[in-house]
Amino acid sequence: MHNIFIAILLPLFLFGLSWYLERKTSSFKYQTFFLLLTIMLTGHIIADLVEDPVKLFYPFNLTDYALPSIVVALPNGWEIVGRDGVYLTIYGVVIFIGALIHDALYYEEKENMKTAKAIKETVGDYF
């Protein structure tokens, strides 16, 4: 179950399917659920990649993948950001992208905007 097909692509597919089915309704609860599921499972995969190697493309590829130990340190050896901090930042970016998508869905549904305009409004709000 620790591969991108189950943990990332399946929830993203279900998110896209729910977006397609709910776009004409006043609800987007399934879209939100599958978006949160994708974020949660992506974070789980990132956490596993930090600790142990994972077969990301199983059953098509049996290669183990792991994230390298990245540390931001000063020349005297003091760590500014440890390995876990770097990967928490990566997961924070994943959560931020999920928030952008969720807000774009809100604009699209509540303001009756086209998808491209909703994304533009959402990005404008954040930046």
C-alpha positions in Angstrom: 0.0 0.0 0.0 3.0 2.3 0.3 3.2 3.2 -3.4 2.2 6.3 -5.3 -0.6 4.4 -7.2 -2.6 3.7 -4.0 -1.4 6.6 -1.8 -1.4 9.5 -4.2 -2.8 8.7 -7.6 -6.0 6.9 -6.5 -7.2 9.7 -4.1 -6.3 12.3 -6.8 -8.4 10.3 -9.4 -11.3 10.1 -6.9 -10.9 13.9 -6.3 -11.1 14.5 -10.0 -14.1 12.2 -10.4 -15.9 13.9 -7.5 -15.1 17.3 -8.9 -16.6 16.3 -12.2 -19.7 14.8 -10.5 -20.2 17.7 -8.0 -19.5 20.6 -10.3 -23.2 21.2 -11.0 -24.3 20.8 -7.4 -24.1 23.2 -4.5 -21.9 20.8 -2.5 -18.2 19.9 -2.7 -17.9 17.7 0.4 -16.5 14.7 -1.6 -14.0 16.9 -3.3 -12.8 18.2 0.0 -12.7 14.7 1.5 -10.6 13.3 -1.4 -8.3 16.3 -1.4 -7.6 15.9 2.3 -7.1 12.2 1.8 -4.5 12.9 -0.9 -2.7 15.4 1.4 -2.8 13.0 4.3 -1.5 10.0 2.3 1.2 12.1 0.6 2.4 13.2 4.1 2.5 9.5 5.2 4.6 8.6 2.2 7.0 11.5 2.8 7.3 10.4 6.5 8.0 6.9 5.4 10.6 8.0 2.9 12.5 9.9 5.7 12.7 6.8 8.0 13.0 3.8 5.6 13.3 3.0 1.9 9.9 2.6 0.2 9.1 0.8 -3.1 7.3 3.8 -4.6 6.4 2.2 -7.9 5.5 -1.3 -6.7 4.5 -3.7 -8.5 6.1 -2.2 -11.6 9.4 -1.3 -10.1 10.9 -3.0 -7.1 13.6 -0.3 -6.4 13.7 1.1 -2.9 13.6 4.9 -2.7 14.5 7.0 0.3 15.0 10.7 0.9 18.6 11.7 1.6 19.5 13.1 5.0 19.5 16.9 4.4 20.7 19.2 7.1 21.1 23.0 6.9 24.1 23.8 9.1 26.6 26.6 9.8 30.3 26.1 9.0 31.0 25.5 12.7 28.6 22.5 12.6 25.6 24.0 14.3 22.4 22.7 12.7 20.0 25.5 11.7 17.4 23.1 10.3 17.6 19.3 10.9 16.5 16.5 8.6 13.0 16.5 10.0 12.5 20.2 9.6 13.4 20.0 5.9 10.8 17.3 5.3 8.2 19.0 7.4 8.7 22.0 5.1 8.1 19.8 2.1 4.9 18.5 3.7 3.9 22.1 4.5 4.2 22.9 0.8 1.9 20.0 0.0 -0.6 21.3 2.5 -0.4 24.8 1.0 -1.1 23.5 -2.5 -4.1 21.6 -1.1 -5.3 24.8 0.5 -5.0 26.6 -2.9 -7.0 23.9 -4.6 -9.6 24.0 -1.9 -10.0 27.8 -2.2 -10.2 27.6 -6.0 -13.0 25.1 -5.6 -14.8 27.5 -3.2 -14.5 30.4 -5.7 -15.6 28.2 -8.5 -18.7 27.0 -6.7 -19.8 30.0 -4.5 -19.0 32.7 -7.0 -20.0 30.8 -10.1 -16.7 31.3 -11.8 -15.0 29.3 -14.5 -12.1 27.1 -13.3 -9.3 29.2 -14.8 -10.7 32.5 -13.3 -11.2 30.8 -9.9 -7.6 29.7 -9.9 -6.5 33.2 -10.8 -8.5 34.7 -8.0 -7.2 32.2 -5.5 -3.6 32.8 -6.4 -4.2 36.5 -6.3 -5.5 36.2 -2.7 -2.4 34.4 -1.6 0.2 36.4 -3.4 
